[in-house]
Amino acid sequence: MVRLFVRHPVSDFTQWKRAYNDFNSERAGMGVKAHAVFQAVDNANDVTVWHDFESLDSARAFLDSPRLKEVMEAAGVAGELAVWFTRSA
């Protein structure tokens, strides 16, 4: 199992979260096995998400998906992404 973490700012968390939730079924169809959303304690628009995948290849394919980029832009992602991949040790 590979876990993809992504941290990024959003322009409005409520708008972003609605779009994130609306993407649930598509996200599952793109290989996401589990996911969670977190907000920084001092800035509600500083978001970190994680997504679990069967493999690094499927995680990278998800991250590189034009559809994901489209949804993120429409949701109000407002800056650079910090991205990292992990696996259980």
N, CA and C of each residue as an Amber inpcrd file, in Angstrom:
protein
   267
   0.8500000  -1.1800000   0.0000000   0.0000000   0.0000000   0.0000000
   0.8950000   1.2420000   0.0000000   0.5490000   2.1920000  -0.8380000
   1.2640000   3.4680000  -0.9260000   0.3120000   4.5770000  -0.5070000
   0.8060000   5.4760000   0.3170000   0.0020000   6.6340000   0.7290000
   0.5950000   7.8830000   0.1010000  -0.2540000   8.6060000  -0.6150000
   0.0910000   9.8830000  -1.2360000  -0.4010000  10.9990000  -0.3220000
   0.4870000  11.8960000   0.0550000   0.1190000  13.0940000   0.8060000
   0.2300000  14.2910000  -0.1180000  -0.7380000  15.1980000  -0.0200000
  -0.7020000  16.4530000  -0.7760000  -1.1200000  17.5740000   0.1680000
  -0.3090000  18.6150000   0.2110000  -0.6510000  19.8040000   0.9940000
  -0.7100000  20.9890000   0.0480000  -1.7580000  21.7940000   0.2050000
  -1.9010000  22.9740000  -0.6510000  -2.8650000  23.9700000  -0.0280000
  -2.7400000  25.2400000  -0.4000000  -3.7090000  26.2370000   0.0350000
  -4.9470000  26.2040000  -0.8640000  -6.0650000  26.5830000  -0.2840000
  -7.3070000  26.7250000  -1.0540000  -7.8640000  28.1220000  -0.8010000
  -8.6330000  28.6220000  -1.7520000  -9.1800000  29.9730000  -1.5920000
 -10.3360000  30.0010000  -0.6000000 -11.1070000  28.9170000  -0.5250000
 -12.2450000  28.8360000   0.3950000 -12.4560000  27.3710000   0.7550000
 -12.2210000  27.0020000   2.0100000 -12.2830000  25.5950000   2.3870000
 -13.6590000  24.9830000   2.1340000 -14.7240000  25.6900000   2.4450000
 -16.0710000  25.1440000   2.2710000 -16.3290000  24.7990000   0.8080000
 -15.9710000  25.6860000  -0.0930000 -16.1230000  25.4330000  -1.5330000
 -15.2490000  24.2480000  -1.9510000 -13.9960000  24.2420000  -1.4910000
 -13.0730000  23.1670000  -1.8500000 -13.5900000  21.8190000  -1.3520000
 -14.0660000  21.7700000  -0.1030000 -14.5240000  20.5060000   0.4900000
 -15.7440000  19.9720000  -0.2520000 -16.6240000  20.8460000  -0.6840000
 -17.7930000  20.4250000  -1.4650000 -17.3340000  19.7600000  -2.7630000
 -16.3970000  20.3890000  -3.4470000 -15.8710000  19.8190000  -4.6920000
 -15.1370000  18.5090000  -4.4260000 -14.3910000  18.4400000  -3.3370000
 -13.6790000  17.2160000  -2.9660000 -14.6790000  16.0770000  -2.7500000
 -15.7300000  16.3560000  -2.0050000 -16.7490000  15.3310000  -1.7440000
 -17.4840000  14.9190000  -3.0180000 -17.7560000  15.8630000  -3.8900000
 -18.4340000  15.5580000  -5.1560000 -17.5860000  14.6670000  -6.0570000
 -16.2780000  14.6220000  -5.8200000 -15.3370000  13.8430000  -6.6140000
 -15.1380000  12.4150000  -6.0570000 -15.8420000  12.0690000  -4.9890000
 -15.6480000  10.7750000  -4.3170000 -15.7490000   9.5770000  -5.2440000
 -16.7980000   9.4810000  -6.0200000 -16.9610000   8.2890000  -6.8600000
 -15.9040000   8.2330000  -7.9570000 -15.5810000   9.3630000  -8.5370000
 -14.5140000   9.3830000  -9.5500000 -13.1750000   9.0040000  -8.9330000
 -12.9120000   9.5180000  -7.7430000 -11.6530000   9.2400000  -7.0570000
 -11.5120000   7.7310000  -6.8240000 -12.5700000   7.0890000  -6.3820000
 -12.5360000   5.6370000  -6.1600000 -12.2580000   4.8980000  -7.4620000
 -12.8380000   5.3570000  -8.5530000 -12.6130000   4.7510000  -9.8550000
 -11.1980000   4.9600000 -10.3810000 -10.4740000   5.8880000  -9.7550000
  -9.0880000   6.1740000 -10.1580000  -8.0840000   5.4650000  -9.2550000
  -8.5640000   4.5210000  -8.4550000  -7.6620000   3.6990000  -7.6590000
  -7.4970000   4.0750000  -6.2080000  -8.1910000   5.1040000  -5.7410000
  -8.0640000   5.5050000  -4.3400000  -8.8180000   4.5010000  -3.4650000
  -8.0960000   3.9180000  -2.5060000  -8.6640000   2.9080000  -1.6070000
  -9.1900000   3.5100000  -0.3090000  -8.5850000   4.5940000   0.1380000
  -8.9900000   5.3040000   1.3550000  -8.4230000   6.7120000   1.2680000
  -9.0030000   7.6290000   2.0440000  -8.5310000   9.0170000   1.9980000
  -8.9820000   9.7600000   3.2400000  -8.3480000  10.8890000   3.4910000
  -8.7370000  11.7560000   4.6070000  -8.2960000  13.1840000   4.2990000
  -8.9660000  14.1250000   4.9600000  -8.7060000  15.5590000   4.7760000
  -8.3750000  16.1690000   6.1310000  -7.3800000  17.0610000   6.1450000
  -6.9750000  17.7620000   7.3550000  -6.7950000  19.2460000   7.0490000
  -7.0430000  20.0690000   8.0660000  -6.8060000  21.5040000   7.9740000
  -5.7530000  21.8890000   9.0010000  -4.9020000  22.8490000   8.6750000
  -3.9560000  23.3700000   9.6520000  -4.7380000  24.0100000  10.8010000
  -4.2300000  23.8930000  12.0060000  -4.9570000  24.4130000  13.1640000
  -5.0460000  25.9370000  13.1610000  -4.1290000  26.5990000  12.4890000
  -4.1340000  28.0610000  12.4920000  -4.5600000  28.6830000  11.1630000
  -4.9680000  27.8310000  10.1960000  -5.3930000  28.3500000   8.8910000
  -6.2880000  27.3180000   8.2160000  -7.5840000  27.5380000   8.2270000
  -8.5450000  26.5790000   7.6660000  -8.3660000  26.3690000   6.1720000
  -7.6910000  27.2810000   5.4940000  -7.4850000  27.1570000   4.0530000
  -6.1430000  26.5040000   3.6950000  -5.4460000  25.9790000   4.6830000
  -4.2140000  25.2080000   4.4860000  -4.6050000  23.7410000   4.6550000
  -4.6910000  23.0250000   3.5390000  -5.2730000  21.6830000   3.5120000
  -4.2050000  20.6260000   3.2340000  -4.2870000  19.5260000   3.9620000
  -3.4840000  18.3410000   3.6700000  -4.4420000  17.1720000   3.4910000
  -4.2410000  16.4160000   2.4170000  -5.0380000  15.2120000   2.1720000
  -4.1020000  14.0270000   1.9960000  -4.5910000  12.8410000   2.3290000
  -3.8620000  11.6350000   1.9610000  -4.8070000  10.6940000   1.2400000
  -4.2120000   9.9100000   0.3430000  -4.9520000   8.9200000  -0.4360000
  -4.1190000   7.6440000  -0.4760000  -4.7610000   6.5060000  -0.2520000
  -4.0880000   5.2120000  -0.3170000  -4.3240000   4.5520000  -1.6680000
  -3.2650000   3.8900000  -2.1700000  -3.2920000   3.1960000  -3.4570000
  -2.6200000   1.8420000  -3.3150000  -2.9080000   0.9620000  -4.2460000
  -2.2650000  -0.3490000  -4.2740000  -0.7890000  -0.2630000  -4.6470000
  -0.4210000   0.7380000  -5.4540000   0.9650000   0.8260000  -5.9330000
   1.3720000   2.2780000  -6.1440000   2.6790000   2.4780000  -6.2260000
   3.2120000   3.8030000  -6.5300000   2.7860000   4.2430000  -7.9210000
   2.7480000   3.3190000  -8.8710000   2.3260000   3.6660000 -10.2320000
   0.8960000   4.1970000 -10.2520000  -0.0020000   3.5660000  -9.5050000
  -1.3910000   4.0410000  -9.5060000  -1.5040000   5.3890000  -8.7970000
  -0.7060000   5.6220000  -7.7580000  -0.7080000   6.9170000  -7.0810000
  -0.2120000   8.0160000  -8.0160000   0.8480000   7.7320000  -8.7450000
   1.3790000   8.7280000  -9.6830000   0.4130000   8.9880000 -10.8310000
  -0.2390000   7.9390000 -11.3150000  -1.2260000   8.1120000 -12.3920000
  -2.3660000   9.0080000 -11.9240000  -2.8230000   8.8190000 -10.6980000
  -3.8720000   9.6620000 -10.1380000  -3.4040000  11.1100000 -10.0790000
  -2.2280000  11.3280000  -9.5370000  -1.6980000  12.6770000  -9.3810000
  -1.4960000  13.3690000 -10.7220000  -1.1490000  12.6300000 -11.7530000
  -0.9070000  13.1900000 -13.0830000  -2.1660000  13.2990000 -13.9430000
  -3.2830000  12.8580000 -13.4270000  -4.5270000  12.8310000 -14.1960000
  -4.9980000  14.2370000 -14.5860000  -5.2850000  14.4650000 -15.8640000
  -5.8550000  15.7550000 -16.2690000  -7.1800000  16.0440000 -15.5600000
  -7.9670000  15.0060000 -15.2970000  -9.2510000  15.2100000 -14.6100000
  -9.0240000  15.7240000 -13.1850000  -8.0560000  15.1710000 -12.4800000
  -7.7570000  15.6520000 -11.1300000  -7.3470000  17.1140000 -11.1780000
  -6.5090000  17.4720000 -12.1000000  -6.0650000  18.8670000 -12.2290000
  -7.2580000  19.7910000 -12.4910000  -8.1720000  19.3460000 -13.3420000
  -9.3810000  20.1230000 -13.6480000 -10.2260000  20.3370000 -12.3950000
 -10.4460000  19.2760000 -11.6350000 -11.2640000  19.3600000 -10.4230000
 -10.5930000  20.2590000  -9.3850000  -9.2850000  20.1240000  -9.2290000
  -8.5760000  20.9400000  -8.2490000  -8.6500000  22.4240000  -8.6000000
  -8.4970000  22.7330000  -9.8640000  -8.5870000  24.1300000 -10.2820000
  -9.9850000  24.6900000 -10.0200000 -11.0060000  23.9410000 -10.3880000
 -12.3880000  24.3850000 -10.1790000 -12.7190000  24.5020000  -8.6880000
 -12.0820000  23.6790000  -7.8560000 -12.3550000  23.6810000  -6.4180000
 -11.7060000  24.8500000  -5.6990000 -10.7370000  25.4920000  -6.3430000
 -10.1090000  26.6530000  -5.7350000  -8.7640000  26.3910000  -5.0920000
  -8.0520000  25.3660000  -5.5480000  -6.6740000  25.1870000  -5.0850000
  -5.9110000  26.4310000  -5.5130000  -5.2560000  27.0700000  -4.5470000
  -4.7490000  28.4230000  -4.7760000  -3.2400000  28.5510000  -4.6260000
  -2.5180000  27.5130000  -4.9440000  -1.0690000  27.6290000  -4.8260000
  -0.3780000  26.3330000  -5.1720000   0.8990000  26.3040000  -4.9050000
   1.7260000  25.1440000  -5.2170000   1.3750000  23.9570000  -4.3180000
   1.5290000  22.7770000  -4.8800000   1.3100000  21.5490000  -4.1290000
   2.6270000  21.0820000  -3.5150000   2.5600000  20.6090000  -2.2890000
   3.6560000  19.8520000  -1.6870000   3.1880000  18.3880000  -1.7310000
   3.9720000  17.5310000  -2.3640000   3.5530000  16.1450000  -2.6010000
   4.6310000  15.2030000  -2.0950000   4.1990000  14.1250000  -1.4120000
   5.1430000  13.0700000  -1.0500000   4.4120000  11.7410000  -0.9460000
   5.1680000  10.6820000  -1.1640000   4.6600000   9.3150000  -1.1650000
   5.3030000   8.5600000  -0.0090000   4.5170000   7.7220000   0.6630000
   5.0410000   6.9010000   1.7490000   4.4930000   5.4840000   1.6150000
   5.1110000   4.5650000   2.3830000   4.5580000   3.2200000   2.5400000
   4.8280000   2.7710000   3.9590000   4.0600000   1.8150000   4.4270000
   4.2390000   1.3110000   5.7870000   5.6180000   0.6970000   5.9460000
   6.2000000   0.9060000   7.1020000   7.5270000   0.3290000   7.3770000
   7.3830000  -0.8560000   8.3170000
